[in-house]
Amino acid sequence: MTLEQGTLLNGRYRIVDILGQGGMGSVYRAMDENLGVEVAVKENLFTTDEYSRQFRLEAVILASLRHSNLPRVTDHYVIENVGQYLVMDYIEGEDLRQRMERQGTISEEDAILVGAAMSDALSYLHSRKPPVLHRDIKPGNVKITPEGHVYLVDFGLAKLIQGSQTTTTGARAMTPGYSPPEQYGTARTDPRSDIYSLGATLYAALTGVIPEDGLARVMDNIQLTPLRKHNPNISRRLAAAIEKAMEAYPDDRFQKADDFRRALLNASSKTQRLIDLDLNISVAPPPLSGNGENGHDLPTSAPNSAFNNSLTSITTRVRRRFRKFASSGAWLGLAFLAVLVVFMVGRGNLSSAMVAILPPSVVQTYMPGAAENATADPIQFLEPDPTSTPTSVPTMTPTLEPTETLLPTLTTTPMGGTGIIAFASNRTGIPQIYLMNADGSNVRPLTNKQDGACQPDWSPDGMKIVFVSPCRERTDSYAGSSLYVINLDGTGEIPLPTTLGGDFEPAWSPDGSRIAFTSLRDDYFDIYALNLENNQTERLTDSRKISGSSFARQPAWNPFGTQLAYVLRRVGVAQIWVSRGQPITVQSQNQHEQLTNAENTTNTFLPAWSSDGEVIVFNQTNLDGSSPAWLMRLRYEDRLSRTATRVDIAEPIVDVSFSPDGFWIVYESKFNETAFHDIYIATVTGAGIKRLTTDPGVDFDPVWRPLPKSNLP
């Protein structure tokens, strides 16, 4: 369970907000009330002996590290029956992924400096006894502070190398494009694995393109696109160094991180002088903003002057300190700023940058007319957000120290546009269709069918739902069922034309003209489409015409309505196939191609397209069904290689639906025999996991409402 804001941990750490979530717990930003500094608190909710041992080991590893480019671990403790907690420095600023999103790419000089700083940190880690591997280097784990200092963060997968083996507890991070080939399987990872990931991170930062996946390069002989083909402005020396770090086979890479560091610094005459110097390397800092969130850049009149650089550093620290004063109600910060202003006025150094960070009341009192002469609007720190109202935040659990504090209500960006999810549930005895908000609130029934209802799917305008009935329980197929359409408000229910056998697994086309579905009307599973304009049905697949196949089902339209992904059972194995070409009819059967299971070692099913049509996700299990289902991800452009990657979300995870903005997924899961079968959401990368339903009944078939067309640009 996610900790509430205001919760006091271990009598010392006050939770401020959540930074991220994963399968084992969350990471929080908190205030250390003993020292008055912000910290990051990482929790581990898996309290089995092995997980506890691994978490303690991680704490010991990190607590012993002392390097200028690594955060420090300062505390570790256990709350019985709740979890384990690791406390470390909170690193303020932007990560490299955010910088890439803001700028597109980074400069060659910044790439060299970032790479050199990270190589120095890796050299330190790899030289520990025993050596430490990071194993998850990617743009999101490279942090740049407001002063331009670079940190390597997130040691959730750090491992010790002991003898010829690495510790095996915990999942290996497999981030497509950034992970070396050996990290995908049972091959041994070593320091050269981190060098590969750092090279891939710099490649992406310089080109704005994620490099070809390492495993695909080894298995399918795919070549790495030369860095200069994406960005010809990069020097040949730098491109050669990065490409050497990314060689598919470890023996061909730099063998030590320090070798990579030297090659990076040698790539430019501006940085060669740094090779043998022990310096704390800094890069261009993120744009300064008035409150750290709104993106108003602070003006600088003389970017190259020593005074202006010092002032930037001062104003950054002052602004951060003032936010803490203001958020806690300690108005003493106002007096502190007033003294600072008087001091700066006395020196004649109150620049527009300083004006921009001060509350208007301070500026007007001590520097009349300064706000009018400033080149940036003053940031209003002291006036409360009119949309914020004080609310009481309760303690999450009796095992933590009880606390109640007044905090402002936080507003978040709605997930998935309107943020409504439809799902089926047997919570009243027989399955019906329900609606709820994307945060799990306001659950309300939509149907009340005597024989039950399930398998909802939205019309593209988000105003209607097609569903299946009878549906007396959650099962694999629904013989004898029919399709129905109902309005969002529960009115206007109508049956769709049907025949004997049973129609189910509906998928509404993006243009709203057709509904694809699976049918048993010919005594075996195949996919059909109902034309809603003339109520005519056409067959889209004929599985009997494909050698060795026995059925086709589970259709899923791409966002443009030009292709269908579906499941074809062939030679006893469920495979993901996709149509190619228009129109999608049985006559174009030769235009359908297989996407998964080239070696027929697993069953794959329940395909879903991402909101931009670039990715297909699907479920996968062992052939004998002995394992819970996990989630796989395949870029459509990689379809010829049939190289999918596993998404890092704890299984089982089935029946995925994307939010309209493409950043979230909703799915159903049941983590163990005693857990409820509930609906969850997570980001597409597996972070931010949140359980939406908690009813003891079975909740299933979730689908995210499309963004109504009236809200589209």
MIFI-232713 format. One record per residue (C-alpha): x, y, z. Coordinates in steps of 0.1 Angstrom, whole numbers, plus 5000, padded with zeros to 4 digits. Layout:
BEGIN
XYZ ...
//
This chain:
BEGIN
500050005000 501350344990 502250575020 500150885023 501551235023 502351345058 503050995071 505950995096 508350705092 510550585120 509750895140 511951105116 511051105079 507851295068 506551175034 506251465009 505351284977 505950974957 508850964931 508050624916 506650274921 507749924912 506849574918 508549564952 507549904966 507750274961 510350554963 509350864981 510651214986 510551295023 511751555048 514251445075 512851625104 515951575125 518251745100 515851955080 516951815047 515151635019 515851265014 514750984991 513150685009 513050354991 510850085004 510849705000 507449545007 508649195000 509649065034 510548705027 513848595041 515548605007 514248944997 515049085031 518648945029 519049104995 517749435006 520049445036 522949355013 522049644990 521949875020 525349765031 526749804996 525350154991 526150275026 529850205020 530050414988 531650754989 531850924955 531051274942 528751134914 526850884936 524150964962 524850864998 522850615018 522250755053 519850515070 518250175068 515550035091 512649785093 509049835103 507749495113 504949345091 505249655068 508549665050 512149765049 513250125041 516450265027 517150645031 519550825007 520251174994 517451334974 519051464942 517151764929 517151854892 516351694859 517351354846 518951304812 515751164797 513951484807 516751694791 516451494759 512651554759 513251924765 516151974740 515851684716 519551604719 522451724740 525651894729 528751694721 530651864750 527851784775 527851424763 531551394768 531351544803 528351334813 530051024800 533251104818 531451164851 529550844848 532650654838 534350784869 531550664890 531550324873 535350294877 534850354915 531950094917 533849834897 536949874918 535249804951 536049474968 533849284958 533049484927 529549644924 527549654891 524849904886 523049704858 520349964849 522150264833 519750464811 518850834806 516350824834 519050724859 521451004851 520551314872 521651674866 521351904895 520452284893 524152344896 525052114867 526551834888 525951484874 524851184895 524250824888 521150724907 518750424913 520750124926 517649904929 519449634908 522949684921 524749354925 527949224941 530349014920 531448734942 534048504927 532848394893 529148454901 526848744906 524048744931 520848634915 518148754938 515849014921 515049074884 517549184858 516749514843 516149474806 515549814791 515349764753 518149954735 520150014767 520749664780 523649454766 522849114752 524248914781 521749084805 518748924788 519548564797 521648354819 525048484807 527248644833 527149024835 530349204845 531649564845 531649564807 527849534809 527649874826 530050024799 527649904772 524650064789 526550394794 527550394757 523850334747 522750624769 525150864753 524150734718 520550814726 521351154741 523351264711 520951134684 517451144701 517150774689 517250464710 519850234696 519049894681 518449634709 521549444719 519849104719 518449154684 521949254672 523348914684 520448684675 519248844643 522548994630 521049344631 523649614628 523949914650 523150224629 526350444630 525950734654 526950984628 524250864604 521751004629 523851314638 526651394613 527751684635 529251454660 533051414658 534351084645 536451034676 533451054699 531250834677 533950574676 534350574713 530650534720 530250264693 533250064708 531550084742 528449934726 530049634708 527649334710 530349104725 531949204758 535549124746 535249394719 534249674742 536349894765 537449654793 537449914820 535350224826 538450434830 539450344794 536050464782 536450784802 539850854786 538450794751 535551034757 537751314770 540251254742 537551304716 537651684719 540451924723 538352114748 538251824772 541651654767 543151864795 540751694819 542051344814 544551334842 542751584865 540651474894 537851724890 534151734899 532851764863 529751984858 527552034827 525052294816 522452314844 518752274838 516752604831 516152774864 512452814872 510653014898 509152714916 510952424900 507852334880 506552604857 509552634834 510053014837 513753064829 515653304850 517353574829 521053614829 522653934815 526253814815 526353434812 530153424812 530853644842 532053484874 529653704894 526653584874 527553224878 527953274916 524553454916 522953174898 524252924924 523153154952 519653214938 519152844932 520052764969 517953054982 514952954960 515152594973 515452705009 512552945005 510352674991 510952475022 510152775045 507052855026 505652505023 506152445060 504652785070 507952905085 507553275075 510953335091 512253275055 510853615046 513053785070 516053585057 515353705022 514854055033 518354055049 519753905018 518154174996 519454455018 522954305016 522754274978 521254624974 524154764995 526554594971 524554714941 524154364929 520354304930 519954174894 516854084875 517653714884 517453794921 514253994916 512653704898 512953464928 511753714954 508053754965 506654084952 506154214988 509954184994 510854344961 508454634965 509554705001 513254704996 513754774959 510855004947 510454974909 512754674906 509854444895 508854684867 512454694854 513054314856 513054114824 511153824840 507853824858 508353784896 507353444908 504653454934 505653214962 503653344991 500153354976 498453014979 497152834949 493352914947 492652554938 494352424968 492452355000 493852235033 492951875039 493651635067 495951345057 495451035079 498150785089 498250495066 498750215091 498850165129 502350025127 503650365117 503750665141 500250825141 500251165126 497851415113 498951735094 497451995072 498751975036 497552135004 495551924981 497651834951 496251844916 497551594891 497251574853 494251344845 495451014833 494150894799 492151204790 488851174808 490150894829 487250644829 487750274829 485150004821 485549654835 483549344844 482949224880 481048944897 480849144930 477049114930 477048744922 477048744884 479348954862 478149304851 479849594834 481049874858 482650214853 485150384875 487450684874 491150624866 492050664903 489650384913 487050614927 483250644918 482650274909 479150244894 477349964875 476450014839 474549694832 472049474850 471649174828 469948864842 472548644824 475448864832 477649094810 481449114803 484149194777 483349564773 484949774746 484450144739 483250314708 485950554695 484050864707 483850714742 480050744744 478950384739 480150044750 479749704732 479749404755 478949034757 475948844772 475348584785 478348594807 477748394839 481348374850 484848474838 485948204813 488048164782 485148184757 481448244757 479547994735 475948104728 476648464737 475648784717 476949134714 475049434728 475649814727 474750054755 475150424760 477550564786 474650654809 473250304808 470350384784 469650264748 470749904751 470349724718 471349374707 473549334676 472649084648 473948734657 473548364647 473948034665 477247954680 478248264699 479848604693 482348754718 485648934722 484449254705 486749524692 485349854680 487149994649 488750344654 486550494627 483450364645 482150184614 482749824623 483049594653 485449304649 484648994671 485348624675 482548384666 481748014668 479048044641 480847784619 481747564649 485247694652 486848024662 487348284635 487248654634 484448854617 483349214615 479949364617 479349674595 477249904617 475950094587 474149804570 474349534597 476249304573 478849064587 482048964569 484648704577 488148854583 490048534589 489748174578 492147984600 491547664580 493447804550 496647844571 498647524573 498447364608 496147624623 492947554643 491447894652 491848264651 490548494679 491048804701 491149074675 492749414683 492649714659 495649934655 494850304662 494350384625 491950104618 494249964590 495449644607 494249384631 496449194655 494948864666 495748514681 496148224657 496547874671 498947694649 500647354653 499347354688 500747694699 498948024703 500748294682 500248664676 499548744639 498849074622 497149164590 498949374563 497249574536 493649694530 490949604530 491149354559 489249064544 489748694542 490648734505 493948904517 494848604538 498348604522 498848944537 498748814573 502048754590 503248584622 504848814649 505748574677 506848224686 509248144658 510447854679 507047764694 508247754730 505447964746 501848054741 501148424733 497748584735 495648904742 497449154719 496949524724 498349824704 499950124719 498150454714 500550554686 500550224669 504250174673 504149894698 502149574703 502049424738 500749074746 500648814773 502948504773 502948184793 504747844792 503247604767 501847384795 500347694813 502247614844 503447974849 501548294855 501148514824 503748794819 503749094796 505849124764 506449424742 507249424705 507949734684 506049694652 509149794631 510949504647 508349254636 510649064612 513048984640 510148864663 512248994691 509949104719 511149224754 509649154787 507949444806 509149464842 505749424860 505149144885 503048864870 500348764865 499349054842 496648994816 494249194794 496149514789 494549834777 496450164770 495350504781 494650754753 497750954761 499850634757 501650674791 499650424812 498150074810 495349914829 495249544835 493949264858 496149064882 496048824911 499348804929 498748484950 496048244960 494848454989 494848784969 491748924952 491548934914 491649314909 492249594884 495649774884 497250054865 500950124858 503050334835 504050164802 507450104817 506049924847 506350214873 503650374893 501750054899 498450124917 495649884926 492350034916 489749774929 489749594963 486449404962 486649034971 484848954939 486648884905 487249214886 488349154850 488249274814 489449634820 489449884791 490350254792 487850504777 489150684745 489451054746 486151194733 486551354699 485151684712 488351714734 490751644706 492751934691 
//
